[in-house]
Amino acid sequence: MAARNLRLRYRPIRIGWCVRDGSLEDVRRVLKLTHTLWGGSHNPVIPVGGSLPAKALVELYRVDALYPALEDASLRTFIGKFPHFRWPLFEKDLFVNRMGGGKLPTLLDVYHPVRKIFEEFVKKEKDPKSQATIFTWSELDPLADFFLAFFGAYPAQTEIGKDYGGFIAKYLHANKIEFDRGKPIPADAFREFTPSGICGFELLRDRLPNWDYPGVYWGSLQTFEDVVNFWNLRAADLDLVFFDPAHEGRLSQIADAYVQVLSARPKDSMDLDTRPAVWFREGTEIDGRRFPRANMQVRVGDGLWNGLNLKPPVMYISDKSVLGAESEYGDSLSVSFELREKPFFDDLEISHQHLVITVKPFTYGEEGEATFKFPFIPELNEFYRRSVSAVREARSEPNGLGIITKVTSSDLRINAVSRRSLVTQIFEVFGITSKPSEAGRIASRLIQQMGGLQGCRVFKIAGVRELIEKYKPLQSFSRTEAIQVIGQADPNTGIPNFAAYEDLYIEHREGGKLKPHHVFEYLLKHNVFRVGIRFTCPHCELQFWTHLDDVATELTCEYCGQRFNVTAQLRDSAWAYRRSGLFGREDHQQGAIPVAMTLQQLDIALNTEMVYVTSMTLEPASADIEPCESDFVIVSDRGFGPEVEVAIGESKSRGEITEEDVRKLARVADVLSNKRIVTYIVFAKSSRFTPVEIARCRLAQPRGRSRVILLSDRELEPYFVYERAEKEFHIPGVAVCLEDLAHNTHALYFDPHPKAPA
């Protein structure tokens, strides 16, 4: 049983609250409900059936589940379009009946932060001070929606069966302050610890929101879209206060004080722009002089929610590293780990509450047919549930895989997934049917035979490739002949031309440079060649070869069938070698060697953070593609941002990259590309590209983006991909992601800038 390091992150379940477009009543109900949840202030409101981009909001906020504000056919229809965000619990209600009466919440609620504050700051005090404030107001107050979105409030006990206001008043000694409809809001009201602050207590961002501009939202409290925008911007963890010029007399004090405090904040440690801003709905007229300190203006339109501008973080409670026990049963690989020192309470009376535990296994240098890498593609949630977590709901995340479980869970187990199954599921999401081809199976077996991708480094040596190609399966050769071919020895002098490979590491050696005989011995260890003896039959005088294991004192000639004694022919020079196993095939292993070379080099460039499979046949299910084959598929996590990189490709030795190859793979790449997946096309050759091939490959390049990657022997043979090329061209010598490789391809092949001769 092996051990595996994992990173665990505890976080609340993020709900996308679906409301009817234009219904402020729905919004009010949702905002009261969401304030009962720990993390609820970061749950977005999704208006359905209106002008706001509902689908974009679902994707942008990376929700775990969608929940309707009320039972409504239009909301259920919308939610049905996202089966991968289905409600993860057996209970369909947020609050369920408890034995003996009362209600129990099914999600992590504010019980946890309230109890933590109580035990740390209230419990031991003889005369505890108030730790919270609950503002109240008339439902008829025209500022009521601002109060609800900014300060927060709770549903009535008669509605949900639980009195959260009373709970906070009791344990945090909360002050209750009522807003007078005719008076201004106090300037320092935003400093109070209210329900909004309680449900966001001690939560951390998993990333910056990108457009992290605090300040003022300028709008109308009578406009549905303004109220929803204000809430959703604050749900993105932006510090904003609402300003409605129609109620300037009541809002000016708090708005001015808020901007003043934001203006006085020290500059961000990352030297980012922290000036206060005025946010407003596109089409709204604002007075830019009203808040002179807020000298940025941000329009809120559809473009804000497209994933390229505002990037809301997912909030979490804490994270930690743990050690898991890895187990293997047949073809199944799993890792189990304990949940210790939880950052919340797990009392039996709150056992109905659920949260997300994000698991990120340490996967560096992972080999084999199974993987613990789980690419961030939410449409795979059901696949992950069936394959990884068995009985628990799973959620695809940029930083691992989220497992939805109860607060009382003491341990978890996750299973690895089959690489081919994972890639097949990804293609299925985009309407493409994929299956492993015969060539793919051969390439996969060849890589395994060499000990994994890094064992395939030996194929970087041109002489090795030539030796495998030079002799047919039934031809034998001597050790001297093999070493001469590997070393590219001069036919006249016998001096090897091996300097380009002398520093290549293929296995441990006791110092010194790599020599051709080291390489041949490595190939023998991995059964690329097998040794035998050549005998000449004394009867028919024909020469034949016999494997070492089959040599005996008397042998039968494979041509004439006569038996003869071989002892007289045994001598040192009789040893001879033939290609073995997969390498003994007549079909050049169906192109497996250039595929292995390409994958090995990409594995180095991407720092082994990739899932790969060898040749897959691709056919349209619903996608608009032509049936074709990709020699490999790579899925890579760039390590920054939520996007996943996917590469498909064609690898050849000396064959031509055809117009058909380019056209078919380009169409597949078009279908795969979306907001979360960035697709690349790799054309690789263990020889050089012709100018015609380069021009042909360039046709797969879309306007405005580099996605074509060309790798010739110049890039595949060195240890580092651009080790040779950077000596000849003005390019960065380092590439750590597919995007870097595509940019360098443009600079090397499509718009080259050679260096001047030294």
C-alpha positions in Angstrom: 0.0 0.0 0.0 1.5 3.3 -1.1 1.0 6.8 0.2 -0.1 9.8 -1.9 -0.1 13.5 -0.9 -3.4 15.4 -1.4 -4.6 18.9 -0.9 -8.0 19.3 0.7 -10.1 22.5 0.5 -13.3 22.9 2.6 -15.9 25.2 1.2 -19.7 25.9 1.2 -21.9 24.6 -1.7 -22.4 27.5 -4.1 -26.0 27.8 -5.3 -27.2 29.6 -8.4 -30.6 31.0 -7.3 -33.0 31.0 -10.3 -35.6 33.7 -10.3 -38.2 34.9 -12.8 -36.9 37.8 -14.7 -38.4 41.1 -13.5 -39.6 39.6 -10.2 -38.2 41.6 -7.3 -40.4 39.4 -5.1 -38.4 36.3 -6.1 -35.2 38.2 -5.4 -36.3 39.2 -1.9 -37.2 35.7 -1.0 -33.9 34.4 -2.3 -31.8 37.0 -0.5 -33.4 36.1 2.8 -32.8 32.4 2.3 -29.2 32.8 1.2 -28.2 34.8 4.2 -28.9 31.7 6.4 -26.0 29.9 4.6 -22.3 30.2 5.3 -21.1 31.6 2.1 -24.6 32.6 1.0 -23.5 36.2 0.3 -21.5 34.9 -2.6 -24.3 32.9 -4.2 -25.5 34.6 -7.5 -29.0 35.4 -8.6 -29.8 34.0 -12.1 -32.7 35.8 -13.8 -34.4 33.4 -16.2 -36.2 34.4 -19.4 -35.0 38.0 -19.6 -32.3 40.3 -20.9 -29.6 39.3 -18.4 -27.4 36.4 -19.8 -28.6 33.6 -17.5 -26.4 30.8 -19.0 -23.3 33.0 -18.8 -23.9 33.8 -15.2 -24.2 30.0 -14.4 -20.8 29.4 -16.0 -19.1 32.5 -14.7 -19.9 31.9 -11.0 -19.0 28.2 -11.2 -22.1 27.1 -9.3 -22.5 23.7 -7.8 -26.2 23.5 -8.2 -29.2 25.5 -9.4 -32.2 26.1 -7.1 -35.5 27.8 -8.0 -36.8 30.7 -6.0 -40.2 28.9 -6.1 -41.9 26.1 -7.9 -42.3 27.5 -11.4 -42.3 25.7 -14.8 -40.1 28.2 -16.5 -37.5 27.9 -13.7 -37.6 24.1 -13.8 -37.2 24.1 -17.6 -34.1 26.3 -17.3 -32.6 24.2 -14.6 -33.2 21.1 -16.7 -30.8 22.4 -19.3 -28.0 21.9 -16.8 -28.2 18.3 -15.7 -24.5 18.5 -14.5 -25.7 21.1 -11.9 -28.6 19.1 -10.6 -29.5 19.4 -6.9 -27.0 17.2 -5.2 -29.0 16.1 -2.2 -31.8 13.5 -1.7 -33.8 16.2 0.1 -35.2 18.7 -2.3 -35.8 21.4 0.4 -33.2 23.6 2.1 -34.8 22.8 5.4 -36.2 19.4 6.4 -38.3 18.2 9.4 -36.4 17.0 12.4 -37.6 14.3 14.8 -39.3 15.9 17.7 -40.2 19.0 15.7 -38.5 21.9 14.2 -36.4 22.1 11.0 -32.9 21.2 10.0 -30.8 23.0 7.3 -29.4 20.7 4.6 -26.5 23.0 3.7 -23.7 24.5 5.8 -25.4 27.3 7.6 -24.4 30.3 9.7 -24.5 28.1 12.9 -20.8 27.5 12.3 -19.5 31.1 12.1 -21.8 32.2 14.9 -20.7 29.4 17.2 -17.1 30.1 16.4 -17.5 33.8 17.3 -19.4 32.8 20.4 -16.8 30.4 21.7 -13.9 32.8 20.9 -15.3 36.2 21.9 -18.5 35.8 23.9 -18.6 32.7 26.0 -15.8 33.5 28.4 -16.7 37.2 28.8 -18.5 38.2 32.1 -20.1 41.1 30.4 -19.9 40.3 26.7 -20.3 43.2 24.2 -22.5 43.0 21.2 -20.9 41.1 18.4 -23.5 41.8 15.7 -26.2 44.1 14.5 -29.5 43.2 12.9 -31.1 46.1 11.0 -34.8 46.1 10.5 -37.0 48.2 8.2 -40.5 48.5 6.8 -41.2 46.4 3.8 -42.7 49.5 2.3 -39.5 51.5 2.6 -38.2 52.4 -0.9 -34.7 51.5 0.3 -35.8 48.0 1.5 -34.1 46.2 -1.4 -30.8 48.0 -0.7 -31.0 47.1 3.0 -31.7 43.4 2.2 -28.8 43.1 -0.4 -26.3 45.1 1.7 -27.0 44.4 5.3 -29.0 41.1 5.0 -32.0 39.7 6.7 -33.6 36.3 7.5 -36.9 34.6 6.5 -39.6 34.5 9.2 -39.5 31.4 11.4 -43.0 30.6 10.1 -41.6 30.3 6.6 -38.6 28.0 7.2 -39.2 26.6 10.7 -36.0 28.2 12.2 -35.5 31.5 13.9 -32.1 32.7 12.7 -32.6 36.2 14.0 -33.3 35.0 17.5 -30.3 32.6 17.3 -27.9 35.5 16.5 -29.5 37.8 19.0 -29.0 35.2 21.7 -25.5 34.0 21.0 -23.9 37.2 19.6 -25.9 39.6 21.8 -27.0 41.3 18.6 -28.3 44.9 18.6 -31.5 45.5 16.7 -31.7 48.8 15.0 -34.7 50.0 12.9 -34.2 52.3 10.0 -36.6 55.2 9.9 -38.2 55.7 6.5 -37.7 59.5 6.7 -34.1 59.7 7.9 -30.7 59.3 6.2 -28.8 56.0 6.7 -26.0 56.6 9.3 -22.6 57.1 7.7 -21.0 54.3 9.7 -23.8 51.7 9.3 -21.6 49.7 6.9 -19.1 49.1 9.7 -21.6 46.9 11.6 -21.4 43.1 11.7 -24.6 42.2 10.0 -26.1 39.0 8.6 -24.3 39.8 5.3 -21.0 39.8 7.2 -21.8 36.7 9.2 -22.4 34.5 6.2 -19.2 35.7 4.7 -17.2 35.3 7.9 -13.5 34.2 7.4 -14.0 33.0 3.9 -11.1 33.1 1.5 -10.9 33.7 -2.2 -9.6 30.9 -4.6 -8.6 33.7 -7.0 -8.8 37.4 -7.6 -12.1 38.6 -9.2 -9.9 40.3 -11.9 -12.0 43.5 -12.1 -11.7 44.0 -8.3 -12.8 47.6 -8.2 -14.6 48.6 -5.0 -16.9 51.6 -4.8 -20.4 52.6 -5.6 -23.1 51.0 -7.8 -25.2 53.8 -9.3 -28.7 52.7 -10.2 -32.4 52.7 -9.4 -33.9 50.6 -6.6 -37.0 50.4 -8.6 -35.2 48.6 -11.4 -35.0 44.8 -11.2 -31.8 44.7 -13.2 -30.0 47.2 -11.0 -30.9 45.3 -7.8 -29.7 42.0 -9.4 -26.5 43.5 -10.7 -25.7 45.0 -7.3 -26.2 41.7 -5.6 -24.2 39.7 -8.2 -21.3 42.1 -8.1 -21.1 41.8 -4.3 -21.5 38.0 -4.7 -18.2 38.3 -6.7 -16.7 39.6 -3.5 -16.6 43.3 -4.6 -17.0 46.0 -1.9 -19.9 48.1 -3.2 -22.5 50.3 -1.8 -25.7 51.2 -3.7 -26.5 54.8 -4.7 -29.8 55.8 -6.1 -29.9 59.5 -7.0 -33.6 59.5 -6.4 -32.9 58.9 -2.7 -29.7 60.9 -2.4 -30.8 62.6 0.8 -31.0 59.3 2.6 -28.0 57.5 0.9 -25.4 60.3 0.6 -23.9 59.9 4.1 -23.3 56.2 3.9 -22.1 56.4 0.2 -19.7 59.2 0.8 -18.3 57.6 3.9 -17.9 54.3 2.1 -16.0 55.9 -0.8 -13.8 57.9 1.7 -12.8 54.7 3.5 -12.0 52.9 0.3 -9.9 55.8 -0.9 -7.8 55.7 2.2 -6.9 52.1 1.9 -3.2 51.4 1.3 -2.2 50.3 -2.2 -2.6 46.6 -3.0 0.5 44.5 -2.2 0.5 43.3 -5.8 0.5 47.0 -7.0 -2.9 46.6 -8.6 -5.3 49.5 -9.2 -7.5 49.9 -6.1 -9.1 53.3 -6.8 -12.8 53.4 -6.0 -15.1 53.0 -9.0 -18.6 53.9 -10.0 -20.4 50.9 -11.5 -23.6 51.4 -13.5 -25.9 49.6 -15.8 -25.2 50.3 -19.5 -27.5 53.1 -20.6 -27.7 54.7 -17.2 -26.8 58.4 -17.0 -24.5 59.2 -14.1 -23.0 62.4 -12.7 -19.2 61.8 -12.8 -18.7 64.7 -10.4 -20.8 63.2 -7.6 -18.0 61.0 -6.2 -14.8 62.8 -7.1 -12.7 60.2 -5.3 -14.3 57.4 -7.3 -12.6 58.3 -10.6 -13.1 55.1 -12.4 -16.3 54.2 -14.3 -17.4 50.6 -15.1 -20.3 49.9 -17.3 -22.3 46.7 -16.5 -23.5 45.1 -19.7 -23.5 41.6 -21.2 -19.8 41.9 -21.9 -19.1 42.0 -18.1 -20.4 38.5 -17.6 -18.6 36.8 -20.6 -15.8 35.4 -18.4 -13.1 37.7 -19.8 -13.6 40.6 -17.5 -15.1 40.1 -14.1 -14.0 36.7 -12.7 -15.8 35.9 -9.4 -13.8 33.8 -7.0 -15.2 30.7 -5.3 -15.0 31.2 -1.5 -13.6 28.5 0.8 -13.1 28.1 4.5 -9.6 26.5 4.7 -7.3 24.1 3.0 -4.6 21.7 4.1 -2.4 18.9 3.0 -3.0 15.3 4.0 -1.5 11.9 3.4 -3.8 9.3 1.8 -3.4 5.5 1.5 -3.3 4.3 -2.1 -4.8 0.9 -2.8 -5.0 -1.2 -6.0 -7.5 -3.9 -6.7 -7.0 -5.4 -10.1 -7.3 -2.5 -12.6 -8.9 -0.2 -9.9 -6.7 2.4 -8.2 -8.0 4.5 -5.3 -6.8 6.6 -2.4 -8.4 6.9 1.0 -7.9 9.7 3.6 -9.2 10.9 6.9 -10.9 14.2 7.5 -9.3 15.6 10.6 -9.3 19.0 12.2 -12.4 20.2 10.3 -12.8 24.0 10.1 -16.5 23.6 11.1 -18.6 21.8 13.7 -19.8 18.2 13.1 -22.2 17.7 16.0 -24.8 15.0 15.5 -27.7 17.5 15.6 -26.4 19.2 12.4 -25.6 15.9 10.6 -27.9 16.8 7.7 -25.7 19.7 6.6 -23.6 19.3 3.5 -20.5 21.0 2.1 -17.9 20.5 -0.6 -14.5 19.0 0.0 -12.2 19.7 -2.9 -9.6 17.0 -3.4 -6.5 17.6 -5.4 -4.2 14.6 -5.5 -0.5 15.0 -6.1 0.0 13.6 -9.6 3.5 14.6 -10.8 5.1 12.0 -13.0 1.9 9.8 -13.1 2.1 6.8 -15.4 -0.2 3.9 -16.2 -3.7 3.7 -17.6 -5.4 5.4 -14.6 -5.1 9.0 -13.5 -6.0 11.2 -10.6 -6.1 14.3 -12.8 -9.7 15.6 -13.2 -9.9 18.4 -15.8 -12.3 21.2 -15.1 -15.2 20.4 -17.4 -18.4 20.7 -15.4 -20.3 18.6 -18.0 -18.3 15.7 -16.6 -19.8 15.9 -13.1 -21.9 12.8 -13.6 -19.0 10.9 -15.0 -16.9 11.9 -12.0 -19.6 10.9 -9.6 -19.9 7.4 -11.1 -16.1 6.9 -11.6 -14.5 8.7 -8.8 -16.8 9.2 -5.8 -19.2 6.2 -6.3 -22.1 7.4 -4.1 -21.3 11.0 -3.5 -22.0 13.9 -5.9 -18.9 15.3 -7.5 -18.2 18.7 -9.0 -15.5 19.6 -11.5 -13.3 22.4 -10.3 -10.2 24.2 -11.5 -8.3 23.2 -8.3 -9.3 19.6 -8.1 -12.5 17.6 -7.7 -15.2 18.7 -5.3 -16.9 15.9 -3.3 -20.3 16.9 -1.7 -20.5 15.2 1.7 -22.0 15.6 5.2 -20.3 17.5 7.9 -20.1 14.3 9.9 -18.0 12.4 7.3 -14.8 11.2 8.9 -13.1 9.9 5.8 -13.3 9.8 2.0 -12.1 7.6 -0.8 -11.7 8.6 -4.4 -11.0 6.4 -7.4 -8.7 7.1 -10.3 -10.3 7.3 -13.7 -9.2 5.5 -16.9 -7.4 7.9 -19.2 -9.2 6.6 -22.3 -12.6 6.8 -20.5 -11.9 10.4 -19.5 -10.9 11.4 -23.1 -13.9 9.5 -24.5 -16.3 11.4 -22.1 -14.7 14.8 -23.1 -15.4 14.1 -26.8 -18.9 12.9 -26.0 -19.7 16.3 -24.4 -19.0 17.9 -27.8 -21.0 15.4 -29.8 -18.0 13.3 -31.0 -17.8 9.5 -30.7 -14.2 8.3 -30.0 -12.7 4.9 -29.8 -9.1 3.6 -29.5 -7.6 2.5 -32.8 -5.3 -0.5 -33.5 -2.5 2.0 -34.0 -3.3 3.6 -30.6 -3.1 0.2 -28.9 0.2 -0.5 -30.5 1.6 2.9 -29.5 0.3 2.5 -25.9 2.0 -0.9 -25.6 5.2 0.4 -27.1 5.3 3.2 -24.5 4.7 0.7 -21.7 7.4 -1.6 -23.0 9.9 1.3 -22.9 9.0 2.0 -19.2 6.8 5.1 -19.9 7.1 8.3 -21.9 10.5 9.2 -20.5 11.8 5.8 -21.4 11.1 6.8 -25.0 13.9 9.4 -25.0 16.1 6.9 -26.7 14.0 7.5 -29.9 15.4 11.0 -30.0 18.6 9.5 -31.4 18.3 9.5 -35.2 20.6 6.4 -35.4 18.1 4.4 -33.2 15.3 5.2 -35.5 17.4 4.4 -38.6 18.5 1.0 -37.0 14.8 0.0 -36.4 13.9 1.0 -40.0 17.0 -0.4 -41.7 16.6 -4.1 -41.1 13.4 -6.0 -41.9 12.0 -8.3 -39.2 13.7 -11.4 -40.6 17.0 -9.7 -41.2 19.7 -10.0 -38.5 22.7 -7.8 -37.9 25.8 -7.8 -35.7 26.5 -5.7 -32.6 29.2 -3.8 -34.5 26.7 -3.0 -37.3 24.1 -1.8 -34.8 26.6 0.5 -33.0 27.8 2.0 -36.3 24.2 2.8 -37.3 23.3 4.3 -33.9 26.5 6.4 -33.9 26.0 7.5 -37.5 29.6 6.4 -38.1 31.4 7.8 -41.1 31.5 4.9 -43.7 35.1 5.7 -44.6 36.7 6.5 -41.2 34.3 4.6 -38.9 34.3 7.7 -36.6 30.8 8.2 -35.0 28.8 11.4 -35.5 27.2 11.3 -32.1 28.0 14.7 -30.4 24.4 15.9 -30.5 23.3 13.1 -28.2 26.3 12.7 -25.8 24.5 14.6 -23.0 21.2 12.9 -23.4 20.0 11.0 -20.3 18.3 7.7 -20.9 19.2 5.8 -17.7 21.7 6.0 -14.9 25.3 5.7 -15.9 28.5 6.2 -14.0 29.6 9.6 -15.3 30.9 10.3 -18.8 29.2 11.0 -22.1 26.5 8.8 -23.6 28.0 6.4 -26.2 26.4 4.4 -29.0 27.1 1.1 -27.1 25.2 2.4 -24.1 22.2 3.1 -26.3 22.3 -0.4 -27.9 22.5 -2.0 -24.4 19.5 0.1 -23.3 17.5 -1.1 -26.4 18.4 -4.8 -25.6 17.2 -4.3 -22.0 13.8 -3.1 -23.3 13.5 -6.0 -25.8 13.6 -3.8 -28.8 16.0 -6.4 -30.2 16.6 -10.0 -29.3 19.9 -11.9 -29.6 20.5 -15.1 -31.4 23.0 -16.9 -33.6 23.3 -17.3 -37.4 24.0 -20.8 -38.6 24.7 -22.2 -42.1 23.0 -25.4 -42.9 25.6 -27.9 -44.2 23.0 -29.6 -46.4 21.3 -26.7 -48.3 24.1 -24.2 -47.5 21.5 -21.5 -46.6 21.9 -19.3 -43.5 19.2 -18.9 -40.9 18.9 -17.3 -37.5 17.9 -18.9 -34.2 16.9 -17.2 -31.0 19.3 -17.7 -28.1 16.6 -19.5 -26.1 16.2 -22.1 -28.9 19.8 -22.9 -29.5 20.7 -26.6 -28.9 23.5 -28.9 -29.9 21.4 -30.2 -32.8 19.1 -27.9 -34.8 16.7 -28.4 -37.7 17.3 -26.2 -40.7 14.2 -24.0 -41.2 14.6 -24.3 -45.0 15.4 -28.0 -45.8 14.3 -29.6 -42.6 17.6 -31.5 -42.1 19.1 -31.8 -38.6 22.8 -31.0 -38.0 25.2 -30.4 -35.2 26.0 -26.7 -34.6 29.0 -26.9 -32.2 31.5 -26.4 -35.0 29.9 -23.1 -36.0 29.8 -21.6 -32.5 32.2 -18.6 -32.3 32.1 -15.0 -31.1 31.2 -13.5 -34.4 28.1 -15.7 -34.8 26.0 -13.5 -32.4 23.3 -11.6 -34.3 20.3 -9.5 -33.5 16.8 -9.0 -34.8 13.9 -6.7 -34.1 11.7 -8.1 -31.4 8.0 -8.0 -30.5 6.2 -4.8 -31.5 9.4 -3.7 -33.2 9.4 -6.8 -35.3 6.2 -5.8 -37.1 6.3 -5.1 -40.9 4.1 -2.0 -40.5 6.7 0.2 -38.7 4.6 -0.2 -35.5 1.9 1.8 -37.4 3.8 5.0 -36.7 4.1 4.5 -32.9 7.7 5.8 -32.6 7.0 9.4 -33.8 3.9 9.4 -31.6 6.0 8.3 -28.6 8.6 11.0 -29.4 6.0 13.7 -29.6 4.3 12.7 -26.4 7.6 12.4 -24.6 8.7 15.9 -25.6 5.3 17.4 -24.7 5.4 15.7 -21.3 8.7 17.5 -20.6 7.4 20.9 -21.9 4.2 20.7 -19.9 6.0 19.5 -16.7 4.1 16.2 -16.8 0.8 17.9 -16.0 -1.0 16.2 -18.8 -3.3 13.3 -19.5 -2.7 11.6 -22.8 -4.0 8.8 -24.9 -2.7 7.4 -28.1 -4.5 7.2 -31.4 -8.3 7.6 -31.3 -10.8 7.3 -34.1 -13.2 10.3 -34.1 -16.7 10.1 -35.7 -19.6 12.6 -35.6 -22.5 11.9 -33.1 -24.0 15.3 -33.4 -20.9 17.4 -34.1 -20.2 18.7 -37.6 -16.9 16.9 -38.3 -15.6 14.3 -40.8 -14.6 10.8 -39.5 -10.9 10.9 -38.8 -8.1 9.8 -36.5 -6.0 11.7 -34.1 -2.6 10.1 -33.3 -2.9 11.3 -29.8 -5.0 13.4 -27.5 -3.6 15.5 -24.7 -5.6 17.2 -21.9 -3.5 19.6 -19.8 -4.2 21.8 -16.8 -2.2 25.0 -17.4 -1.9 25.5 -13.6 -3.4 29.1 -13.8 -6.9 30.0 -14.6 -9.8 27.6 -15.0 -9.2 26.8 -18.7 -8.2 23.4 -19.9 -5.9 22.9 -22.8 -6.6 20.0 -25.2 -4.4 19.0 -28.1 -5.1 16.7 -31.0 -2.5 15.8 -33.5 -0.8 13.9 -36.3 2.7 12.4 -36.0 4.8 11.0 -38.9 8.3 9.9 -39.5 8.9 10.9 -43.1 5.3 10.8 -44.4 3.6 13.9 -45.7 1.1 16.0 -43.7 -1.7 16.1 -46.1 -4.4 18.6 -46.8 -7.0 16.0 -45.5 -5.1 15.7 -42.2 -5.2 19.5 -41.7 -8.8 19.9 -42.7 -10.2 17.2 -40.6 -8.3 18.0 -37.4 -9.0 21.7 -37.8 -12.8 20.9 -37.8 -12.5 18.8 -34.7 -10.5 21.7 -33.0 -13.3 24.1 -34.0 -15.9 21.9 -32.3 -14.0 21.4 -29.1 -13.1 25.0 -28.5 -15.3 26.9 -26.0 -14.8 29.2 -23.0 -13.3 26.5 -20.8 -11.4 24.5 -23.4 -8.6 25.9 -25.5 -7.8 23.5 -28.3 -4.5 23.1 -30.2 -3.5 21.0 -33.2 0.0 19.4 -33.2 1.7 18.3 -36.4 4.9 16.5 -35.6 7.5 14.8 -37.8 10.7 13.0 -36.8 12.2 14.6 -40.0 11.8 18.1 -41.5 8.6 19.8 -42.8 8.6 20.9 -46.4 7.5 24.5 -47.3 4.3 23.1 -48.8 3.5 21.3 -45.5 4.1 24.4 -43.5 1.8 26.5 -45.7 -0.8 23.7 -45.5 -0.6 23.5 -41.6 -1.0 27.3 -41.4 -4.5 26.9 -42.9 -5.6 25.4 -39.5 -4.7 28.6 -37.8 -7.9 30.7 -36.9 -7.9 34.4 -37.2 -6.6 36.1 -34.1 -5.2 33.1 -32.2 -2.3 30.7 -32.5 -3.4 27.1 -32.1 -1.1 25.2 -34.5 2.0 23.6 -33.1 4.7 22.2 -35.4 7.4 20.0 -34.1 10.2 18.6 -36.4 13.3 16.6 -35.5 14.8 20.0 -34.6 12.3 20.3 -31.7 11.8 16.6 -30.9 15.4 15.4 -30.6 16.8 17.8 -27.9 16.0 17.4 -24.3 14.4 20.9 -24.2 12.1 21.5 -27.1 13.7 24.7 -28.4 17.3 24.0 -27.3 18.4 24.0 -31.0 15.9 26.4 -32.5 16.7 29.3 -30.1 20.3 29.3 -31.5 18.9 30.0 -35.0 15.8 32.1 -34.4 14.6 34.9 -32.1 12.2 33.0 -29.9 11.8 32.4 -26.2 13.8 29.3 -25.2 11.2 28.1 -22.7 7.7 26.7 -23.3 5.6 25.5 -20.3 2.2 25.2 -21.9 0.6 24.5 -25.2 0.0 28.2 -25.7 3.7 28.9 -25.6 4.4 26.1 -28.1 1.8 27.6 -30.5 3.3 31.1 -30.2 6.8 29.8 -30.8 5.5 27.8 -33.8 4.3 31.1 -35.4 7.7 32.6 -34.7 9.6 29.6 -36.2 7.5 28.5 -39.1 4.9 31.1 -40.1 6.7 34.4 -39.5 10.3 33.4 -38.8 13.0 35.8 -37.6 16.4 34.1 -38.0 19.4 35.3 -36.1 22.2 36.9 -37.9 25.2 34.4 -38.4 27.7 34.7 -35.7 
